[in-house]
Amino acid sequence: MEIITSTKLDLPLLRKGKVRDTYTIGDHFLMVATDRLSAFDVVFGEGIPMKGVVLNKLSIFWFHKTKEIIDNHFVTDAIPANLPRYLDGRSMIIEKAEPLKLECVVRGFITGSAWKEYQKDGSVCGIKLPPGLKNGSELPEPIFTPSTKAEKGHDENIDEAAAKKIVGEEDFDFVKRKSMELYSLGKAHARRSGLVLADTKFEFGYETREGRRRIILIDEALTPDSSRYWLKEKYDQGILESLDKQYVRNYLEQLGWTKIPPAPKLPEEIVKRTSERYLQAYKMLTGKDLA
């Protein structure tokens, strides 16, 4: 399948994100998951084969599986025949929604930026954690650690009080509760699939229809871009082997790159192995092959 790193459609372009391009199509949006790779908030020149298809199809899988917890923006993955065929598999038509200005992160295990924060003062986003945790330790119970939704640059971890100022207490309480429920379902399914869902990020939006305004799940759900998946067999041996873009982050950390653009060129082997990890995660979670 062709590697797609850019799109140009005869439709109004609403937004070009790090990975997704969103267009207006009638009363809906068309969201296209490209094969672009973003790490440390920098977009790389090399596309990852099949990455966009994995993100799109895995999100659809989870949108169906989580609908009893909360409605989402997915309408259909049937793309109009007058649009380019490269959109097939990597695109979905979605409801229009206004995104909440909050990244909703749930952590069941401590690693990444949370691990760095914990090492400083034993807490994450103002939440005090037990002493003696190690990188990869499972937390006594999952924690909700929201962050800002930056238009440019880095998202920043914030505490609940700051998050409530951004979206209001009622909406904060709602998205926190739903995020925890979604993580719980995802974690259980991942474990049955041979994976550990260490942490994940959800995004929500306001959908207005027929005079009512409600919050729905938007963007993507429980993908290797928005989540940290470890192989459970390796985790039980004390090894954190990622089936997500942490594999690329680990490679970049070894380079001593400043994380300031331009991005370094990714070797073919890193591109190939990253693609393999995304496809493996998809197969383990859905029981189906994509390639």
Buried (B, 14 or more C-beta within 10 A) or exposed (E): BEBBBEBEBEBEEBEBBBBBBBBBBEEBBBBBBBBBBBBBEBBBEBBBBBBBBBBBBBBBBBBEBBEEBBBBBBBEBEBEEEBBEBBBBBBBBBBBBEEBEBBBBBBBBBBBBBBEBBEEEBBBBEBEBEEEBEBBBEBEEBBBBBBBBEEEEEBEBBBBEBBBEBBEEEBBEBBBEBBBBBBBBBBEBBEEBEBBBBBBBBBBBBBEEEEEEEBBBBBBBBBBBBBBBBBBEEBEEEEBBBBBBBBBBEBBEEEEBEEEEEBBEBEEEBBEBBBBBBBBBBBBBBEEEBE
